[in-house]
C-alpha cells in the first residue's frame, strides 16, 4: 500500500540544512573577514575567539544537520520538534499518517536521489546568503 504524501518535509529539511550551512560558514567568514554582527564571544584574545567560535558552532551545526537528515528519513521524534520550530505543514494529517507508518527504506526512497540534491542546493544557497546578510 502506498504511503500518504507528507507535506512540508522539503521546506523543513531545507531550513535545517540552510541553518547548518550558516552556522558552519559564520566562523570561517568571521576568521577571514573580521568581526560578525551575528554573535560576539566575550573573549579578548582574537585567536582564542576564533578557535572557540569553531568549537561551539560546528558541533551545533552537525547536530542540526543530523536532525534534518532524521526528518528526511521519517524519524517520528523529529516531526513534533520541527513543527514547534517552523514547519507548520508537518502538522497536517497526511504528514502525521506518513510519519506513523513509513519505514526507513520507504522514506529514503521517497526523499532521496534528485530530491535530496535539490534540497541540499537550496539549503546551501539560503545558508550562504543568510550568513552574508548576518555579517553586514
N, C-alpha and C positions, 0 to 999 in steps of 0.2 A: 504494500500500500504506500502510495506517495505521501510524503510529509507535507503539511500545510506550509505555504510560503511565509517565512518570517519577514517582518518589516523592521527596518531601522538598523539592521546589523552593519551594512556597509557604511552608513554615516557614523555609527558608534565606533567601529574599528578605525575608520579614517581619523576620527577625532583623537582616539587613544594613540595611534601611531604618529599623528602630526604633533601631538604634545610630546611624545618621545623624541622626535627629531628636534623640536625646540629646546627641550631640556639638554639633549646631547650637544647641540651646537652652541648654546649660550656660553659655557665655559671656554670653548675653543675661540669663539669670536672675541670674547672679553680678553682673553690672553693676548691675542694678536692685535686687536684694535682699541684696547683701552677699556675703561670702566663702562659698565652697563647700567642702564636705568632699571633693568629688570630686578636686580637684587643687589644688596651690598652685605658683605660679611664684616663683622666688627673686628678685623684683624689689621694691624698696622703694617706688617711685612708683606710686600706685594707677592713675593714668591710663595709664601705660605698661603696667602689668599687664593692664588691660582690653584695650588695643589688642593686646598680644601674645597674649592668650587667643583673640581673634578670628582673628588672623593664623595661629596654629598650628592651632586647631580646625577652622576652616571648610574649608581645603584637604583635611584628613584626612577630614572628613565627606563632601565632594564625591567623594573617591576611593572611599569605601565605598559611596556611592550608585551610582556608576558600576559598581563591582564587582557589586552586587546586580542592576542592570539587565543587565549582561553575563550573569549567571547566568540571569536570566529569559529572555534571548534565546538560551540554549543554547550559549554560548561554551564550548568544550571545556576551556580552560585554567582556568576558574573552578571546575569541579566538584571537582578534587582539592584545591584550596586550601580550599574550603568544607567538604569532608569533614574535613580536618585541623583546622578551627576548631570546628565544632559539628554539622554536618548529616550524621549517620551514614546516614540513609536514602538519601542520594545515592549511597552506595556499593553499593546494590543493583544486581543485574544489569540489571533493566529500565531503570533510570536510566542506567547505563553505555551500553546499546544506544541509548537515546534521544539522548544527547549525541553519540554517534559518528555518528549518521545524520541528525539533524534539520537542516533548513535554517533560516535566519534567519526566513523568511516563515512556516514552519510553527510555529516557537517563538512568534513574535509572535501568530499566530492562536490558539494554544492558551492562552497566558498574557497575553492582552490583554483589553480590554473590562471587564466586571464583575469578573473575576478580579483584574486589576491594581488596580482601585479598592478592592476588599475588602482586599487585602494592604496597600495604602497606608494604609487606615484603621486596621487592626490595628497597623501599624508606628508610626503617629503616636500612637495611644493608648499603646502599650507604651513608646515613646520618651519621651513626656511623663511618664508615671508613673515610669519609671526615673530620669529627670532629677530629679523632685521627691524621690524616695526618696534619691538620692545627695546631695542638698543638705541633708538633715536631719541 
